[in-house]
Amino acid sequence: MPHSSDSSDSSSFSQSPPPSKQDSSDDMRKVQRREKNRIAAQKSRLRQTQKADTLHLESEDLERQNAALRREIKQPDAPLCPILTAAPPPPPEVLYATHSFHQPHISSPRFQH
C-alpha cells in the first residue's frame, strides 16, 4: 500500500504552540551563553597561539645559543672558562669532634634491655 509523502509527512509533525515569554527568555539566555562561550573559546585559542609562538621563538634562540657554544668548544685556541682554568682553592680546615658517631645513646629507651 503506497502512501503519499504529503499525507504522511504532515501527520507526523505536530504543531508547536507559539513561544511563550519563558521560552523566548530561555532562548535569549542560550544565545547569550553561546556568544559568551564563542568569545571565550576565541580568546583561549589566541592565547594558545601566542604561547606557541613564544615557545617557538625561545626554542630558536636556544638553538642558536647551543650552536654558538658548540662552535666555541670545537675551537682549540679558544680561551677556556676562567673558573675551569683557575687553581682550586685550598680546602678549609675542618675540625672534627672527638665524639664517636657510631655509639648509640645509652639513655635511649630503644637500647635499654
For each residue, the residues with C-beta under 8 A, 3 or more apart:
1:
2:
3: 7 8
4: 7 8
5: 8 9
6: 9 10
7: 3 4 10 11
8: 3 4 5 11 12
9: 5 6 12 13
10: 6 7 13
11: 7 8
12: 8 9
13: 9 10
14:
15:
16:
17: 20
18:
19: 23 24 27
20: 17 23 24
21: 24 25
22: 25 26
23: 19 20 26 27
24: 19 20 21 27 28
25: 21 22 28 29
26: 22 23 29 30
27: 19 23 24 30 31
28: 24 25 31 32
29: 25 26 32 33
30: 26 27 33 34
31: 27 28 34 35
32: 28 29 35 36
33: 29 30 36 37
34: 30 31 37 38
35: 31 32 38 39
36: 32 33 39 40
37: 33 34 40 41
38: 34 35 41 42
39: 35 36 42 43
40: 36 37 43 44
41: 37 38 44 45
42: 38 39 45 46
43: 39 40 46 47
44: 40 41 47 48
45: 41 42 48 49
46: 42 43 49 50
47: 43 44 50 51
48: 44 45 51 52
49: 45 46 52 53
50: 46 47 53 54
51: 47 48 54 55
52: 48 49 55 56
53: 49 50 56 57
54: 50 51 57 58
55: 51 52 58 59
56: 52 53 59 60
57: 53 54 60 61
58: 54 55 61 62
59: 55 56 62 63
60: 56 57 63 64
61: 57 58 64 65
62: 58 59 65 66
63: 59 60 66 67
64: 60 61 67 68
65: 61 62 68 69
66: 62 63 69 70
67: 63 64 70 71
68: 64 65 71 72
69: 65 66 72 73
70: 66 67 73 74
71: 67 68 74 75
72: 68 69 75 78
73: 69 70 78
74: 70 71
75: 71 72 78
76:
77:
78: 72 73 75
79:
80: 84 85
81: 84 85
82: 85 86
83: 86
84: 80 81
85: 80 81 82
86: 82 83
87:
88:
89:
90:
91: 94
92:
93:
94: 91
95:
96:
97:
98:
99:
100: 103
101:
102:
103: 100
104: 108 110 111
105: 108 111
106: 111 112
107:
108: 104 105 111 112
109: 112
110: 104
111: 104 105 106 108
112: 106 108 109
113:
